[in-house]
Amino acid sequence: YGCYTITMYAQTKYFYVMDNLFSSAPPTCCPPIDERFDFKGSWVDRHATLKEKANNGVLKDSDWAPGRTLQISAQSREQLLRQSQRDARFLAAMRLMDYSLLLGIHQIVGNRVWSNAAANAHADSHAAPQSAHSSPPELSATIEAEGPQRRGPLAFSAVRMQGPGEYRLGIIDPLQRWTWRKRIERLLKALSYCRCAAQQRNGMSAVPPKEYARRFHLMVGTKLLGFSAERVHADWEEETAAPSQPRWSEWWGLRGTTSTDGREASRRAPWRLSENQKECRCRLRVLGF
Protein backbone atom coordinates (compact mmCIF):
# COMPACT_ATOMS: atom_id res chain seq x y z
CA TYR A 1 0.00 0.00 0.00
CA GLY A 2 1.06 3.61 -0.53
CA CYS A 3 0.97 6.56 -2.93
CA TYR A 4 2.42 6.29 -6.44
CA THR A 5 2.85 8.19 -9.68
CA ILE A 6 2.77 6.94 -13.24
CA THR A 7 3.85 8.89 -16.32
CA MET A 8 2.61 7.88 -19.76
CA TYR A 9 2.43 9.95 -22.95
CA ALA A 10 3.73 13.02 -21.12
CA GLN A 11 0.86 12.78 -18.60
CA THR A 12 1.58 12.23 -14.90
CA LYS A 13 -1.11 10.70 -12.75
CA TYR A 14 -1.11 10.26 -8.99
CA PHE A 15 -2.91 7.40 -7.30
CA TYR A 16 -2.84 5.44 -4.07
CA VAL A 17 -3.41 1.83 -3.09
CA MET A 18 -5.16 0.97 0.16
CA ASP A 19 -6.91 -2.00 1.70
CA ASN A 20 -10.60 -2.65 1.08
CA LEU A 21 -12.21 -1.42 4.28
CA PHE A 22 -15.23 -3.70 3.98
CA SER A 23 -13.58 -6.81 2.56
CA SER A 24 -14.65 -10.09 4.16
CA ALA A 25 -11.39 -11.78 3.11
CA PRO A 26 -8.33 -11.97 5.41
CA PRO A 27 -6.66 -10.00 6.85
CA THR A 28 -9.56 -7.52 7.01
CA CYS A 29 -12.27 -10.11 7.81
CA CYS A 30 -14.99 -7.49 7.89
CA PRO A 31 -18.47 -8.66 8.98
CA PRO A 32 -21.52 -7.71 6.87
CA ILE A 33 -22.03 -3.96 6.81
CA ASP A 34 -25.58 -2.77 7.44
CA GLU A 35 -25.05 1.01 7.24
CA ARG A 36 -22.54 3.06 5.25
CA PHE A 37 -21.82 6.76 5.73
CA ASP A 38 -19.64 9.22 3.83
CA PHE A 39 -18.68 12.19 6.06
CA LYS A 40 -17.02 15.36 4.80
CA GLY A 41 -17.95 17.76 7.57
CA SER A 42 -20.06 19.91 5.23
CA TRP A 43 -23.83 20.31 5.42
CA VAL A 44 -24.93 21.81 2.10
CA ASP A 45 -26.34 19.19 -0.30
CA ARG A 46 -25.18 16.37 1.96
CA HIS A 47 -28.29 14.17 1.81
CA ALA A 48 -28.55 10.77 0.18
CA THR A 49 -31.19 10.44 -2.51
CA LEU A 50 -34.35 8.40 -1.97
CA LYS A 51 -33.02 5.78 -4.37
CA GLU A 52 -29.76 5.46 -2.40
CA LYS A 53 -31.66 5.08 0.86
CA ALA A 54 -34.01 2.47 -0.63
CA ASN A 55 -31.09 0.41 -2.00
CA ASN A 56 -29.08 0.55 1.24
CA GLY A 57 -26.63 2.94 -0.41
CA VAL A 58 -24.08 5.27 1.12
CA LEU A 59 -25.59 7.90 3.41
CA LYS A 60 -24.10 11.35 4.01
CA ASP A 61 -23.54 13.91 6.75
CA SER A 62 -27.09 15.19 7.04
CA ASP A 63 -28.50 11.63 7.21
CA TRP A 64 -26.75 11.02 10.54
CA ALA A 65 -29.37 11.37 13.28
CA PRO A 66 -28.81 14.25 15.75
CA GLY A 67 -27.46 13.01 19.06
CA ARG A 68 -26.23 9.71 17.63
CA THR A 69 -22.61 8.88 18.45
CA LEU A 70 -20.20 5.97 18.14
CA GLN A 71 -20.63 3.61 21.09
CA ILE A 72 -16.96 3.02 21.81
CA SER A 73 -14.83 3.29 24.95
CA ALA A 74 -13.62 6.62 26.30
CA GLN A 75 -10.03 5.70 25.49
CA SER A 76 -10.96 4.87 21.89
CA ARG A 77 -12.83 8.16 21.56
CA GLU A 78 -9.77 10.11 22.68
CA GLN A 79 -7.53 8.12 20.36
CA LEU A 80 -9.80 8.65 17.36
CA LEU A 81 -10.13 12.38 18.05
CA ARG A 82 -6.36 12.82 18.18
CA GLN A 83 -5.76 10.65 15.11
CA SER A 84 -8.34 12.56 13.05
CA GLN A 85 -6.66 15.82 14.06
CA ARG A 86 -3.22 14.60 12.99
CA ASP A 87 -4.47 13.26 9.66
CA ALA A 88 -6.43 16.46 8.95
CA ARG A 89 -3.35 18.58 9.70
CA PHE A 90 -1.18 16.47 7.43
CA LEU A 91 -3.65 16.70 4.54
CA ALA A 92 -3.99 20.45 5.03
CA ALA A 93 -0.20 20.81 4.94
CA MET A 94 -0.26 19.01 1.57
CA ARG A 95 -2.97 21.45 0.33
CA LEU A 96 -5.46 18.59 0.02
CA MET A 97 -9.21 18.79 0.58
CA ASP A 98 -12.51 17.12 -0.35
CA TYR A 99 -11.55 13.86 1.37
CA SER A 100 -14.11 11.83 3.31
CA LEU A 101 -14.39 9.61 6.34
CA LEU A 102 -16.00 6.35 5.29
CA LEU A 103 -17.90 4.67 8.12
CA GLY A 104 -19.43 1.19 8.06
CA ILE A 105 -21.63 -0.12 10.86
CA HIS A 106 -22.28 -3.79 11.55
CA GLN A 107 -25.47 -4.37 13.51
CA ILE A 108 -25.77 -7.25 15.97
CA VAL A 109 -28.93 -8.84 17.35
CA GLY A 110 -28.91 -10.57 20.72
CA ASN A 111 -31.12 -12.08 23.40
CA ARG A 112 -31.07 -10.47 26.81
CA VAL A 113 -30.36 -12.86 29.64
CA TRP A 114 -31.01 -12.39 33.34
CA SER A 115 -29.25 -14.19 36.15
CA ASN A 116 -32.46 -16.01 37.07
CA ALA A 117 -32.88 -18.96 34.70
CA ALA A 118 -36.57 -19.28 35.56
CA ALA A 119 -37.11 -15.67 34.55
CA ASN A 120 -35.40 -16.37 31.23
CA ALA A 121 -37.64 -19.33 30.56
CA HIS A 122 -40.69 -17.27 31.44
CA ALA A 123 -39.58 -14.46 29.13
CA ASP A 124 -38.94 -16.86 26.25
CA SER A 125 -42.35 -18.46 26.65
CA HIS A 126 -44.07 -15.06 26.58
CA ALA A 127 -42.02 -13.58 23.74
CA ALA A 128 -44.06 -12.23 20.85
CA PRO A 129 -44.32 -14.80 18.03
CA GLN A 130 -42.74 -13.94 14.70
CA SER A 131 -44.96 -13.48 11.68
CA ALA A 132 -44.88 -16.19 9.05
CA HIS A 133 -43.87 -13.59 6.49
CA SER A 134 -41.12 -11.96 8.59
CA SER A 135 -37.47 -13.01 8.60
CA PRO A 136 -35.89 -11.85 11.88
CA PRO A 137 -32.15 -11.18 11.88
CA GLU A 138 -29.93 -14.03 12.94
CA LEU A 139 -28.82 -13.86 16.55
CA SER A 140 -25.17 -12.89 16.83
CA ALA A 141 -24.72 -12.02 20.52
CA THR A 142 -25.93 -12.66 24.05
CA ILE A 143 -26.54 -9.51 26.07
CA GLU A 144 -26.37 -9.60 29.88
CA ALA A 145 -29.28 -7.57 31.22
CA GLU A 146 -28.88 -5.12 34.10
CA GLY A 147 -31.45 -4.82 36.86
CA PRO A 148 -34.59 -6.85 37.40
CA GLN A 149 -36.75 -8.17 34.60
CA ARG A 150 -40.01 -6.27 34.14
CA ARG A 151 -43.04 -8.45 33.38
CA GLY A 152 -45.97 -6.11 33.75
CA PRO A 153 -48.54 -4.87 34.17
CA LEU A 154 -47.22 -1.46 33.05
CA ALA A 155 -43.60 -2.23 32.11
CA PHE A 156 -42.16 -5.13 30.13
CA SER A 157 -38.50 -5.98 29.52
CA ALA A 158 -37.47 -6.56 25.92
CA VAL A 159 -35.98 -10.02 25.39
CA ARG A 160 -34.29 -9.16 22.09
CA MET A 161 -32.11 -6.13 21.35
CA GLN A 162 -30.41 -4.83 18.22
CA GLY A 163 -27.64 -2.27 17.90
CA PRO A 164 -24.17 -1.47 16.52
CA GLY A 165 -21.65 -4.20 17.17
CA GLU A 166 -18.63 -3.06 15.15
CA TYR A 167 -17.48 0.09 13.34
CA ARG A 168 -15.14 0.22 10.33
CA LEU A 169 -13.83 3.62 9.32
CA GLY A 170 -11.04 5.24 7.33
CA ILE A 171 -10.17 8.27 5.21
CA ILE A 172 -10.81 7.94 1.48
CA ASP A 173 -10.30 10.14 -1.62
CA PRO A 174 -7.31 12.12 -0.23
CA LEU A 175 -5.74 13.35 -3.48
CA GLN A 176 -7.87 16.39 -4.39
CA ARG A 177 -5.75 19.56 -4.43
CA TRP A 178 -7.07 23.06 -3.79
CA THR A 179 -6.78 24.09 -7.44
CA TRP A 180 -8.24 26.94 -9.47
CA ARG A 181 -10.97 24.58 -10.63
CA LYS A 182 -12.09 24.10 -7.04
CA ARG A 183 -11.91 27.84 -6.39
CA ILE A 184 -14.09 28.53 -9.41
CA GLU A 185 -16.48 25.75 -8.38
CA ARG A 186 -16.90 27.39 -4.98
CA LEU A 187 -17.52 30.80 -6.53
CA LEU A 188 -20.03 29.56 -9.10
CA LYS A 189 -22.02 27.54 -6.55
CA ALA A 190 -22.14 30.49 -4.18
CA LEU A 191 -23.45 32.77 -6.93
CA SER A 192 -25.73 30.30 -8.72
CA TYR A 193 -27.53 29.04 -5.61
CA CYS A 194 -27.45 32.33 -3.68
CA ARG A 195 -25.14 30.90 -1.02
CA CYS A 196 -23.34 34.10 -0.20
CA ALA A 197 -24.37 33.93 3.47
CA ALA A 198 -21.59 32.63 5.70
CA GLN A 199 -23.68 29.71 6.99
CA GLN A 200 -24.28 28.44 3.44
CA ARG A 201 -20.91 29.42 1.99
CA ASN A 202 -18.92 27.70 4.74
CA GLY A 203 -21.08 24.59 4.54
CA MET A 204 -20.09 23.70 0.99
CA SER A 205 -17.58 20.95 0.31
CA ALA A 206 -15.27 23.23 -1.69
CA VAL A 207 -13.39 25.22 0.96
CA PRO A 208 -9.64 25.89 1.43
CA PRO A 209 -7.58 23.02 2.91
CA LYS A 210 -7.00 24.56 6.34
CA GLU A 211 -10.67 25.40 6.78
CA TYR A 212 -11.63 21.97 5.47
CA ALA A 213 -9.29 20.26 7.95
CA ARG A 214 -10.64 22.14 10.98
CA ARG A 215 -14.24 21.50 9.91
CA PHE A 216 -13.47 17.82 9.34
CA HIS A 217 -11.87 17.50 12.78
CA LEU A 218 -14.83 19.30 14.37
CA MET A 219 -17.26 16.94 12.62
CA VAL A 220 -15.46 13.84 13.90
CA GLY A 221 -15.28 15.19 17.45
CA THR A 222 -18.82 16.51 17.83
CA LYS A 223 -20.99 14.52 15.44
CA LEU A 224 -19.39 11.07 15.76
CA LEU A 225 -17.67 11.08 19.15
CA GLY A 226 -20.02 13.31 21.13
CA PHE A 227 -17.43 15.80 22.40
CA SER A 228 -18.34 19.42 22.92
CA ALA A 229 -17.17 21.96 20.36
CA GLU A 230 -14.97 23.58 23.02
CA ARG A 231 -13.26 20.26 23.72
CA VAL A 232 -12.57 19.68 20.02
CA HIS A 233 -11.22 23.20 19.53
CA ALA A 234 -8.96 22.72 22.55
CA ASP A 235 -7.59 19.52 21.03
CA TRP A 236 -6.73 21.41 17.83
CA GLU A 237 -5.18 24.37 19.63
CA GLU A 238 -3.17 22.07 21.90
CA GLU A 239 -1.38 20.61 18.89
CA THR A 240 -0.91 24.07 17.39
CA ALA A 241 0.75 25.41 20.52
CA ALA A 242 3.07 22.42 21.01
CA PRO A 243 6.63 23.86 20.69
CA SER A 244 8.46 20.59 20.28
CA GLN A 245 6.55 19.29 17.28
CA PRO A 246 8.62 19.16 14.07
CA ARG A 247 7.19 20.48 10.85
CA TRP A 248 5.02 18.16 8.84
CA SER A 249 7.22 18.79 5.81
CA GLU A 250 10.26 17.62 7.78
CA TRP A 251 8.43 14.51 9.00
CA TRP A 252 7.46 13.44 5.52
CA GLY A 253 10.51 14.55 3.53
CA LEU A 254 8.52 17.03 1.43
CA ARG A 255 10.53 20.16 2.20
CA GLY A 256 13.20 19.56 -0.41
CA THR A 257 16.60 18.01 -0.11
CA THR A 258 20.06 19.56 0.22
CA SER A 259 22.67 18.57 -2.32
CA THR A 260 26.24 17.63 -1.46
CA ASP A 261 27.58 21.09 -2.32
CA GLY A 262 25.21 22.76 0.16
CA ARG A 263 22.69 24.12 -2.31
CA GLU A 264 19.07 23.33 -1.59
CA ALA A 265 17.40 21.25 -4.25
CA SER A 266 14.16 22.43 -5.75
CA ARG A 267 11.02 21.67 -3.81
CA ARG A 268 9.17 18.73 -5.27
CA ALA A 269 5.43 18.28 -5.50
CA PRO A 270 3.85 16.60 -2.45
CA TRP A 271 3.04 13.32 -4.18
CA ARG A 272 5.94 13.24 -6.67
CA LEU A 273 8.49 10.51 -6.08
CA SER A 274 12.19 11.36 -6.03
CA GLU A 275 14.73 9.37 -8.03
CA ASN A 276 15.87 7.32 -5.05
CA GLN A 277 12.47 7.00 -3.43
CA LYS A 278 10.25 4.33 -4.95
CA GLU A 279 7.11 5.01 -3.01
CA CYS A 280 5.82 7.92 -1.00
CA ARG A 281 5.39 7.45 2.71
CA CYS A 282 1.74 7.97 3.42
CA ARG A 283 0.41 8.60 6.90
CA LEU A 284 -3.20 7.85 6.15
CA ARG A 285 -4.34 5.01 8.34
CA VAL A 286 -7.35 2.78 8.30
CA LEU A 287 -8.75 2.77 11.82
CA GLY A 288 -10.96 0.01 13.16
CA PHE A 289 -12.65 -0.12 16.57
C-alpha positions in Angstrom: 0.0 0.0 0.0 1.1 3.6 -0.5 1.0 6.6 -2.9 2.4 6.3 -6.4 2.9 8.2 -9.7 2.8 6.9 -13.2 3.8 8.9 -16.3 2.6 7.9 -19.8 2.4 9.9 -22.9 3.7 13.0 -21.1 0.9 12.8 -18.6 1.6 12.2 -14.9 -1.1 10.7 -12.8 -1.1 10.3 -9.0 -2.9 7.4 -7.3 -2.8 5.4 -4.1 -3.4 1.8 -3.1 -5.2 1.0 0.2 -6.9 -2.0 1.7 -10.6 -2.7 1.1 -12.2 -1.4 4.3 -15.2 -3.7 4.0 -13.6 -6.8 2.6 -14.7 -10.1 4.2 -11.4 -11.8 3.1 -8.3 -12.0 5.4 -6.7 -10.0 6.8 -9.6 -7.5 7.0 -12.3 -10.1 7.8 -15.0 -7.5 7.9 -18.5 -8.7 9.0 -21.5 -7.7 6.9 -22.0 -4.0 6.8 -25.6 -2.8 7.4 -25.0 1.0 7.2 -22.5 3.1 5.2 -21.8 6.8 5.7 -19.6 9.2 3.8 -18.7 12.2 6.1 -17.0 15.4 4.8 -18.0 17.8 7.6 -20.1 19.9 5.2 -23.8 20.3 5.4 -24.9 21.8 2.1 -26.3 19.2 -0.3 -25.2 16.4 2.0 -28.3 14.2 1.8 -28.5 10.8 0.2 -31.2 10.4 -2.5 -34.4 8.4 -2.0 -33.0 5.8 -4.4 -29.8 5.5 -2.4 -31.7 5.1 0.9 -34.0 2.5 -0.6 -31.1 0.4 -2.0 -29.1 0.6 1.2 -26.6 2.9 -0.4 -24.1 5.3 1.1 -25.6 7.9 3.4 -24.1 11.3 4.0 -23.5 13.9 6.8 -27.1 15.2 7.0 -28.5 11.6 7.2 -26.7 11.0 10.5 -29.4 11.4 13.3 -28.8 14.2 15.7 -27.5 13.0 19.1 -26.2 9.7 17.6 -22.6 8.9 18.5 -20.2 6.0 18.1 -20.6 3.6 21.1 -17.0 3.0 21.8 -14.8 3.3 24.9 -13.6 6.6 26.3 -10.0 5.7 25.5 -11.0 4.9 21.9 -12.8 8.2 21.6 -9.8 10.1 22.7 -7.5 8.1 20.4 -9.8 8.6 17.4 -10.1 12.4 18.0 -6.4 12.8 18.2 -5.8 10.6 15.1 -8.3 12.6 13.0 -6.7 15.8 14.1 -3.2 14.6 13.0 -4.5 13.3 9.7 -6.4 16.5 8.9 -3.3 18.6 9.7 -1.2 16.5 7.4 -3.6 16.7 4.5 -4.0 20.5 5.0 -0.2 20.8 4.9 -0.3 19.0 1.6 -3.0 21.5 0.3 -5.5 18.6 0.0 -9.2 18.8 0.6 -12.5 17.1 -0.3 -11.5 13.9 1.4 -14.1 11.8 3.3 -14.4 9.6 6.3 -16.0 6.3 5.3 -17.9 4.7 8.1 -19.4 1.2 8.1 -21.6 -0.1 10.9 -22.3 -3.8 11.5 -25.5 -4.4 13.5 -25.8 -7.2 16.0 -28.9 -8.8 17.4 -28.9 -10.6 20.7 -31.1 -12.1 23.4 -31.1 -10.5 26.8 -30.4 -12.9 29.6 -31.0 -12.4 33.3 -29.3 -14.2 36.1 -32.5 -16.0 37.1 -32.9 -19.0 34.7 -36.6 -19.3 35.6 -37.1 -15.7 34.6 -35.4 -16.4 31.2 -37.6 -19.3 30.6 -40.7 -17.3 31.4 -39.6 -14.5 29.1 -38.9 -16.9 26.3 -42.4 -18.5 26.7 -44.1 -15.1 26.6 -42.0 -13.6 23.7 -44.1 -12.2 20.8 -44.3 -14.8 18.0 -42.7 -13.9 14.7 -45.0 -13.5 11.7 -44.9 -16.2 9.1 -43.9 -13.6 6.5 -41.1 -12.0 8.6 -37.5 -13.0 8.6 -35.9 -11.9 11.9 -32.1 -11.2 11.9 -29.9 -14.0 12.9 -28.8 -13.9 16.5 -25.2 -12.9 16.8 -24.7 -12.0 20.5 -25.9 -12.7 24.0 -26.5 -9.5 26.1 -26.4 -9.6 29.9 -29.3 -7.6 31.2 -28.9 -5.1 34.1 -31.4 -4.8 36.9 -34.6 -6.8 37.4 -36.8 -8.2 34.6 -40.0 -6.3 34.1 -43.0 -8.5 33.4 -46.0 -6.1 33.7 -48.5 -4.9 34.2 -47.2 -1.5 33.1 -43.6 -2.2 32.1 -42.2 -5.1 30.1 -38.5 -6.0 29.5 -37.5 -6.6 25.9 -36.0 -10.0 25.4 -34.3 -9.2 22.1 -32.1 -6.1 21.3 -30.4 -4.8 18.2 -27.6 -2.3 17.9 -24.2 -1.5 16.5 -21.7 -4.2 17.2 -18.6 -3.1 15.2 -17.5 0.1 13.3 -15.1 0.2 10.3 -13.8 3.6 9.3 -11.0 5.2 7.3 -10.2 8.3 5.2 -10.8 7.9 1.5 -10.3 10.1 -1.6 -7.3 12.1 -0.2 -5.7 13.3 -3.5 -7.9 16.4 -4.4 -5.7 19.6 -4.4 -7.1 23.1 -3.8 -6.8 24.1 -7.4 -8.2 26.9 -9.5 -11.0 24.6 -10.6 -12.1 24.1 -7.0 -11.9 27.8 -6.4 -14.1 28.5 -9.4 -16.5 25.8 -8.4 -16.9 27.4 -5.0 -17.5 30.8 -6.5 -20.0 29.6 -9.1 -22.0 27.5 -6.6 -22.1 30.5 -4.2 -23.5 32.8 -6.9 -25.7 30.3 -8.7 -27.5 29.0 -5.6 -27.5 32.3 -3.7 -25.1 30.9 -1.0 -23.3 34.1 -0.2 -24.4 33.9 3.5 -21.6 32.6 5.7 -23.7 29.7 7.0 -24.3 28.4 3.4 -20.9 29.4 2.0 -18.9 27.7 4.7 -21.1 24.6 4.5 -20.1 23.7 1.0 -17.6 21.0 0.3 -15.3 23.2 -1.7 -13.4 25.2 1.0 -9.6 25.9 1.4 -7.6 23.0 2.9 -7.0 24.6 6.3 -10.7 25.4 6.8 -11.6 22.0 5.5 -9.3 20.3 8.0 -10.6 22.1 11.0 -14.2 21.5 9.9 -13.5 17.8 9.3 -11.9 17.5 12.8 -14.8 19.3 14.4 -17.3 16.9 12.6 -15.5 13.8 13.9 -15.3 15.2 17.4 -18.8 16.5 17.8 -21.0 14.5 15.4 -19.4 11.1 15.8 -17.7 11.1 19.2 -20.0 13.3 21.1 -17.4 15.8 22.4 -18.3 19.4 22.9 -17.2 22.0 20.4 -15.0 23.6 23.0 -13.3 20.3 23.7 -12.6 19.7 20.0 -11.2 23.2 19.5 -9.0 22.7 22.6 -7.6 19.5 21.0 -6.7 21.4 17.8 -5.2 24.4 19.6 -3.2 22.1 21.9 -1.4 20.6 18.9 -0.9 24.1 17.4 0.8 25.4 20.5 3.1 22.4 21.0 6.6 23.9 20.7 8.5 20.6 20.3 6.6 19.3 17.3 8.6 19.2 14.1 7.2 20.5 10.9 5.0 18.2 8.8 7.2 18.8 5.8 10.3 17.6 7.8 8.4 14.5 9.0 7.5 13.4 5.5 10.5 14.6 3.5 8.5 17.0 1.4 10.5 20.2 2.2 13.2 19.6 -0.4 16.6 18.0 -0.1 20.1 19.6 0.2 22.7 18.6 -2.3 26.2 17.6 -1.5 27.6 21.1 -2.3 25.2 22.8 0.2 22.7 24.1 -2.3 19.1 23.3 -1.6 17.4 21.2 -4.3 14.2 22.4 -5.8 11.0 21.7 -3.8 9.2 18.7 -5.3 5.4 18.3 -5.5 3.8 16.6 -2.4 3.0 13.3 -4.2 5.9 13.2 -6.7 8.5 10.5 -6.1 12.2 11.4 -6.0 14.7 9.4 -8.0 15.9 7.3 -5.0 12.5 7.0 -3.4 10.3 4.3 -5.0 7.1 5.0 -3.0 5.8 7.9 -1.0 5.4 7.4 2.7 1.7 8.0 3.4 0.4 8.6 6.9 -3.2 7.8 6.2 -4.3 5.0 8.3 -7.3 2.8 8.3 -8.8 2.8 11.8 -11.0 0.0 13.2 -12.6 -0.1 16.6 
